[in-house]
Amino acid sequence: MTYSEQLLDAIQAHRFSESQGLLKQALNHDDPEILASLAENLTDLGFTDLAKEVYRSLIGSFPQEDLFKVYLAEILLNDGEEDDGLSLLYNVKKSSDSYLESLLVQADYYQSEGLIETARAKMNEAKELAPDEDAITFGLAELDYMSELNEQALPLYQDLATRQSMFGEVNLNQRIFQTLAKLGRYEEAADFIKTHQEDLLDIDAKYQAGVIMLEAGQADSAIKFLDQVIEQSPDYVNAYPFLARAYQAKDDQEEVLYAAQTGLGYNELDEELYEMGAQAAMKLGKDDDAEDLLTRGLKVNADNASLRLLLSDLYLKEGRYEDSLALFKDLAEGEIEPLGHLNMARSYQGLEDFKQAQSEYLLAYPSLKDNPAFLRQMIDFGQASGQKDLTAELLKHYLDLVPDDQEMQALYQELA
């Protein structure tokens, strides 16, 4: 048994105190090929300090063998010794048989440091030296994918996928449909998923497939994939908002409400689920459920204007005008959106406080004046408050927008 083998056995048996002695014996007596294998095994086991000693010994014995310098440099970079590692790599000449490996290690380092353009330059140089090397094609594709250069990444992944479905731990077909989706080509991505469902091996891929199907307008397929995700992992919280949206697309309000309530059981901070669940509950006439969801949502984020408006709408529907106004009482005027002013106006109108109602209508008017529904509400206010001139002026503007509304035409003629 060689000293190198004895050293590896000692490490695996946790006899670490023997390491230095056996390493010294190995460096003095084992053949270079054995030592090269030892260094590789030590690196794989995480004993990089020992591996560095072996590579330094090999470099001392074979200074012309640049591959040992590349391997040592890779360890040094991973151990945070950047200056020494880069110095070794940059001293590998272009004429060296190991120059390509040096470029790949440099590219990997620069990518890890977030220097994507420098990494890409190294990979492009490597591509010129070895145009048919799949590892380089994959490296370039990943760099482009990370940089949102999806038009460049897509053909590289498609080329690789003609020869293999996996590269390392990366599923190339998943990368293809993900890249198509990032390009906004959802229908193509959806069609690709349908013909490569066998590649949806993990839960994240199924989730992404569900999202893409929804974006492609294929709600049933989206539901199928998202249900698989939730069945596999009920606490996969990101799936619930998309599942609720898919059921919204099918106008299945019962399922929207169920998805929202279930999702909130795993993530009570999801404001979107409070909103979608409340909207569904209101459509189903389940006002108590809607109020519960909205009040809970506002406890999570009191500044959520959408939840506040929905709760105000619910209170107005139930004639709870004081409760509606209370939702806005702590807000400065500049914090209230136009629809908030409208709901305040409707609340004051319900309380027959026409002066305050008119003030709120006028605050909403500049932003909503071209909204026919708003104008009809304000026309109703003009009539209720007995302001014929205001009503006539509003009717005129309304009919400019909706000239075929016979009811409003008749009212305008009556006031003229």
Order of alpha helices (4+ residues) and beta strands (2+ residues): alpha-alpha-alpha-alpha-alpha-alpha-alpha-alpha-alpha-alpha-beta-beta-alpha-alpha-alpha-alpha-alpha-alpha-alpha-alpha-alpha-alpha-alpha-alpha-alpha-alpha-alpha
